[in-house]
């Protein structure tokens, strides 16, 4: 078991994909919902777009610093 943890040939691509999904997933979902309700309620759609933008800015700062 310890040999598996200390092996130099560990593939960590899944962790990178997970961090990227956390960085952009919720923001994309908020933007899609914003576009879906844009015709009905422009004020709520604008709030969702702002939330998506703020989420991307914060997540790029936090997750980007973890990846570096």
N, C-alpha and C positions, 0 to 999 in steps of 0.2 A: 504494500500500500504506500509506504513512504517513497519507494522507488518511483512510483507513478507521479507523485507530487514533485519530486526533485528532478525529473527527467528533463533534459534540455530540448526535447522535441515536442513540446506542448503547443497545440494549436489554439490560440486565443481569439480567433476571428469572431466567434459568437459574442464575445464580450464587446468588441468594437461595434458590431451590428446592434446590440442591445443599447449601448450608449447613444448611438445615432438615432435609434428609434425613440429613446427618451427625449433627446434633444428636439426632434422635429415632429414626432407623432401627435402630441396634443395640440400643437400649434396648427398643424394641417387640419386636424379635426375641427378646431374652433373656426378656422377660415372656411371650411366646407359648410358648416352650420350657418356661418354668417352669410355666405352666398345664397344658401337655401332660404333664409328669411329676409333677404334684402328687399324684396318687393313688398312684403307685408309690413315690416317694421324696420325702417331705416335706422332709427336710433339704437335699437338693440343690435342690429348688424354692425353698426359702427363700434359699439362697445366690444363686440366679439373680435373684430379686426384689431382693435387696440390691445386687447388681452392676448391675442395671438402674437402680435409684434413684441409685446413686453416679455412674453414667455420665451420667444426665440432669443431675445437679447440676454435674458437672465440665464437660460440654459446653455447658450454658447459660452457664457462666462464661467459657469460652474462646471459643466461637463467638458468644456474645452480645456479648462485648467486640469481636470483629472486625466485627460488623455495626453497632455504634454509631459 
